[in-house]
Amino acid sequence: MDEPIFSTSSSPSSLQHRLQYIFKNQTNYYSDWAYAIFWQSSNNSLSLTWGDGHLNMKTTNNKDVEWFYLMSLAQCFSVGEGVVGKCFSSDSFVWLTGDQQFEFCHCERAKEAHYVHGINTFVYIPISSGVLELGSSTVIKQDLNLVQQVKSLFFGYETIGPIDDFGLFNCLEQYGQEAKKGEIVVGTTPQENKVWI
């Protein structure tokens, strides 16, 4: 298993493609991960806001998970506070599964996700420009290969700025249509710097 995980030439270039790549190249877990959210650091690195996301509707039959994902668009986290901020400032990943880990974690977001929305695995992986969050309604054992793959895939990735209010409105307006197609995609393309749904 000493072979490279990703080569630079085969890695997707846009943030959205990188998020989708995670889902499509995890053969063991493709059916388990419900969503991925990239929390990007601000220019002054004092906060983390929604950068982009991918909801896998093909595997997410739980409307509570969908709602949690969409409500995340409006979230913001201070660096060094809460599990997202601490993950970024400490450069350490967090993998939460099962009732006991959620009960003792000091993160209201993770507790709400678990107890209210049925998310049973919550993963935060820090990268240079933010934190990648993965969620699943099933329990997924910690996988250091996935953590390394994410870090490799996002190595050197630079962000372009947060999604604007128009992007949030556009996402919510088109939610029903996208759900019928099987996936919800919200974010920005680096080439155009505008909302892509």
Secondary structure, DSSP 8 states (H G I E B T S, - for coil): --S-S--TTTS-SSHHHHHHHHHHT-TTTTTT--EEEEEEE-TTSSEEEEEEEEEETTT---HHHHHHHHHGGG-EEETTSHHHHHHHHHT--EEEEHHHHHHH---HHHHHHHHTT---EEEEEEETTEEEEEEESS-----HHHHHHHHHHTTT--------HHHHHHHHHHHHHHHHHTEEEE-B-TTT-SB--
